[in-house]
């Protein structure tokens, strides 16, 4: 099996990228679900945070996975495991790509994505599958769209701040 870095160099995403939502412990007793949130913030050239959108429920992963990333310029590079920074020259493209996600975040699309996610979970320990089911049953397209609107607003504010202001996505 190729490593994640080798897949990325070859222009492919690692399998866990699109739906990297839950990480589970190795042992079933005391199993705790962990959502992989990708926070976003505006920061200055010196790294000072101006404002931040937190992602404790892992909504950004669902936004990214709501539709393929191959045709995107910016969204495809948001790293769920590291930091991704967009500068003023890239923010207009990022904004456009985020706004285009509005149409892909439907209730029917989310239900289909949930089903796909649970199909991949069949090899997990039973406790992990139960945790995943509880987690995804609490997700709604409206909540995810609300989070998307917060991200759109954040990018617009960064554009309003002008030069030397960046948007940083902070992976798990």
Residue pairs with C-beta under 8 A, 6 or more apart in sequence:
2 10
4 14
7 13
7 14
8 14
13 69
13 76
17 80
18 61
18 64
18 65
18 69
19 61
19 65
19 113
19 116
19 117
19 120
20 36
20 61
20 80
20 81
21 35
21 36
21 58
21 61
21 62
21 117
21 132
21 135
21 136
22 33
22 34
22 35
22 36
22 58
22 128
22 131
22 132
22 135
23 34
23 36
23 172
24 31
24 32
24 33
24 34
24 124
24 125
24 128
24 131
25 31
25 32
28 125
28 126
28 127
28 128
31 125
31 127
31 128
31 131
32 131
33 128
33 131
33 132
33 134
33 135
35 56
35 57
35 58
35 135
36 58
36 61
36 80
36 171
36 172
37 54
37 55
37 56
37 57
37 58
37 59
37 60
37 172
38 55
38 58
38 60
38 61
38 78
38 80
38 169
38 170
38 171
38 172
39 52
39 53
39 54
39 55
39 169
39 170
40 52
40 53
40 55
40 60
40 151
40 154
40 167
40 168
40 169
40 170
41 49
41 50
41 51
41 52
41 53
41 154
41 167
41 168
41 170
42 49
42 50
42 51
42 52
42 154
42 157
42 158
42 161
42 165
42 166
42 167
43 49
43 50
43 165
43 166
43 167
43 168
44 50
44 164
44 165
44 166
45 164
45 165
45 166
50 157
50 161
50 165
51 154
51 157
53 147
53 150
53 151
53 154
55 147
57 138
57 139
57 143
57 147
59 143
59 144
59 147
59 148
60 78
60 80
60 147
60 151
60 169
61 80
62 110
62 113
62 139
62 144
63 98
63 101
63 105
63 144
63 147
63 148
63 151
64 75
64 78
64 80
65 113
66 101
66 104
66 105
66 109
66 110
66 113
66 144
67 101
67 104
69 75
69 76
70 76
72 97
73 90
73 93
73 97
74 86
74 90
74 93
74 94
74 97
75 94
75 97
75 98
75 101
77 84
78 84
78 169
78 171
79 169
79 171
80 171
80 172
81 171
81 172
82 171
83 168
83 169
83 170
83 171
84 168
84 169
84 171
85 166
85 167
85 168
85 169
86 94
86 166
86 167
86 168
86 169
87 166
88 158
88 159
88 162
88 163
88 164
88 165
88 166
91 155
91 158
91 159
91 167
92 159
94 155
94 167
95 152
95 155
95 156
95 159
98 148
98 151
98 152
98 155
99 152
101 148
102 145
102 148
105 141
105 144
105 145
105 148
106 141
107 140
107 141
109 141
110 139
110 140
110 141
110 144
114 136
114 139
117 132
117 136
118 129
118 132
118 133
118 136
121 128
121 129
121 132
122 129
124 132
154 167
155 167
158 165
158 166
158 167
